C-alpha cells in the first residue's frame, strides 16, 4: 500500500501482520477524531486523482476486449 498511502499525509500505515499495531493505530485514530480531517481530505483527493471510475471502466473495457478476441488455433 505504500504506493498509494503516505503515512501521516493521506493515510495511516500499520504492520498488517501485527494485531497489536493495528489495534494501537485504530485507538489513536479514534482518539484524534476531528484532528484527522485534513488527512481524510488528502486521502479522498489522492484516490479521486488516481482512481477515477471512468479510468477504471476503460481499463475493464480493454481487458474485456482482450479476453473476447478470438484466439489463434
Secondary structure, 3 states (H helix, E strand, C coil): CCCCCCECCCECCCCCCCHHHHHHHHHHHHHHHHHHHHHHHHHHHHHHHHCCHHHHHHHHHHHHHHHHCCCCC
